[in-house]
């Protein structure tokens, strides 16, 4: 097998997998058939394919081939999980809620007793239906990666494949948790005192969605204007939100649609899907803009770039572009310009400041949550997934977020392949990039065509360079959380 043959087959496989994920995740198809797709491309998973990519000396291709082996091995578990989720229901008293809608219902429930009961029931149903599958999937993934790399330590094996220093990043994350503990605790207390009315030590995970729901501002964020505002705002930057029709937006409500928004490239850069199941208010805007960042990134990639630069590489980079766009919805200037909150003089300015505070607390919650997740996941993968590790999950997540997390989520709240590390590196890169944009194009860079050209030129490169190299190019070396913390501190003080 030649490298060219391998790449051509690989692109076809990614195309088929992407379309299957879109159709199933968006609720167009009741059952996924990932196994059949992998079986049509077994040639990509044999020892010859592994030898070819090792000879090419391209780390992204080696990581991809190993990921394919993982994907085929865990495909039965992924299919079973999707099928189970689409059929499962949660019953509380005389009310029944589809499992996939439970999170949306909890986030929108002002009635604390109801949302707590629903979250408790959904957690129990999910643990009974999915924890066994999740344990088997994680074990299978660890086995495949460790065998391919020749290292029984899964953490070290992933670090080798990805080029990420997971231990060092975990140390940075722990330092972040210590540095921001007082800032976060004070801000969370102020917000939840008003939103929920219970002391900090009484908060539970079910309260987090409502605490950050920002429903007082829903009128400023109508769901039916998501695309319209995105097109207008990107147009001010000289950008096309649909990238000449290559980005396809799916915001329709339908049974079986995943509650978690996603972007899936089917052909890079020609066919990219942005899928959102609206739940209302600002969160829809932030989520939509996040996925729009992914979609525009994949759709903007130079089509002449190599396969591994268009499709593969360090996903911290595409997550950074997603965060760059979603953080616009936290910006006072953007809120004043692109929502109804910009009308009303000083009263509107005060309202924007209040919303910014709530959103900043939510942002630090997310950052601290992922900081805790990385340390936990390192421990999890070295624990043989024993149930005893569930206590560490609950303790770490509760301490980091201020909300009591149930131990039953210890296997479900885990992203494959240490994707939590990609998110953390993306936070570091995005904050550095946003600071550079302000320095070069002023605080309203989001309406400056020169800033648009600058960002799009970076997006055109796909993921040819990892996050740390992109950061060094804009003058930040090494990556750190400094810029992210600096941005949040004045909003929370």
Buried (B, 14 or more C-beta within 10 A) or exposed (E): EEBEEBBEBBBBBBBBBBBBBBBBBBBEBEEBBBBEBBEEBEEBBEEEBBEBBEEBEBBBBBBBBBBBBBBBBBBBBBBBBBBBBBEBBBEBEEEEBBBBBBBBBBBBBEEBEBBBBBBBBBBEBBBEBBBEBBBBBBBBBBBBBBEBBEBEBBBBBBBBBBBBBBEEBBEBBBEBBEEBBEBBEEBBBBBBEEBBEEEEEEBBBBBBBBBBBBBBBBEBBBBEBBBEBBEEBBBBBBBBBBBEEBBBBBBEEEEBBBBEBBBBBBBBBBBBBBBBBBBBBBBBBBBBBBBBBBBBBBBBBBEEBBBBBBBBBBBBBBBBBBBBBBBBBBBBBBBBBBBBBBEEEEEBBEBBEEBBBBBBBBBBBBBBBBBBBBBBBBBBBBBEBEEEBBEBBBBBBBEBBBBBBBBBBBBBBBBEBBBBBBBBBBBBBBBBBBBBBBEEBEEBBBBBEEBBEBBBEBBBBBBBBBBBEBBBEBEBEEBBBBBBBEBBEEBBE
